[in-house]
Amino acid sequence: MASDSLHHIIGLIPSRWGSSRFPGKPLHLIAGKPLVQHVWERVSRCSRLDDIAIATDDQRIFDTVTAFGAKAIMTSPDHPSGSDRLAEAVQSFPGATHVVNIQGDEPLIDPALIDSLADALVSDEALSMATVACPISGQEDLDNPNIVKVALARNGDALYFSRSVIPYARHPRITPSLRHLGIYAYRRDFLENYVRWEPTPLEQTESLEQLRALENGARIRVILTDHVSVGVDTPEQAAQVEQILLNTH
């Protein structure tokens, strides 16, 4: 793994024990390995990351992670958001200039997508963040408030994120609505400032943390992809992912 001499990019995988729908999810065995190990192995294929670590608040996860050979960082259990946990974890990497936050329940994440995200951020020093979106094809997803939508400027920066349908199709839709995927890359200095800011009105209204960045004037570049990996939120989805993994090996 290597980036370049000017940038030191780290990949951080948050991994919490507590989950209302699936307690202990990170250590759930899928095709003989803990879920979090599958994520780590996918991320280890990236070419643009200089280091990778799993940030957790649970000793069981910490011990499992170190046992399969990954780097683990113990963080406070009291963080109000994933960004706060990330900001604590990045302190273990004093030389890091950029950090990519990879969800710990995405065992099929595309390593090339992570590399593209890192490349987008380091290629424009004026960017604060970068994230990912894909087209929405079905009306059911458009109407689902749990699927976050994003509208873009012509240069690819985010204009707004919403749980509502944006843009509203007053006339026949010219381009597809875009679904935001929850993977982020940050400039380190921006992340450390970001977590000190108070929650903002739009952020609180939509319950979308990334709006705090926009409300404070930050630029968020959005990388477009057709790749949507299957996440694991329930035991049923874990079984689905297991079948995919077994069928591709």
WODA-V538316 format. One record per residue. D_LAST is the distance of its C-alpha to the last C-alpha in whole Angstrom. Layout:
# WODA-V538316
d_last
D_LAST
D_LAST
This chain:
# WODA-V538316
d_last
24
27
29
33
36
38
35
33
30
28
25
26
24
27
25
28
28
31
29
32
29
26
28
26
23
22
21
20
17
13
10
13
14
17
16
18
16
13
16
17
14
14
18
18
16
20
22
25
25
27
26
24
26
25
28
29
32
31
31
28
26
28
27
24
23
25
23
20
22
22
26
27
31
33
34
37
36
39
38
39
36
32
34
37
34
33
36
37
33
34
37
35
35
38
37
35
36
33
31
28
27
23
23
22
20
18
14
13
16
16
17
19
21
22
23
25
27
28
29
31
33
34
35
38
40
42
39
38
35
32
30
27
28
27
29
30
30
31
34
33
31
34
36
34
36
32
31
33
34
35
38
38
41
41
39
36
38
38
41
40
37
38
37
39
39
40
41
43
43
47
47
44
41
40
37
34
34
32
30
30
26
27
26
29
30
34
36
37
41
40
38
41
43
41
41
45
46
47
45
46
48
45
42
44
45
41
39
37
37
37
40
42
41
42
45
46
46
42
40
37
35
32
29
28
24
23
20
20
17
17
19
19
23
23
21
21
19
17
16
15
13
11
10
9
6
6
6
4
0
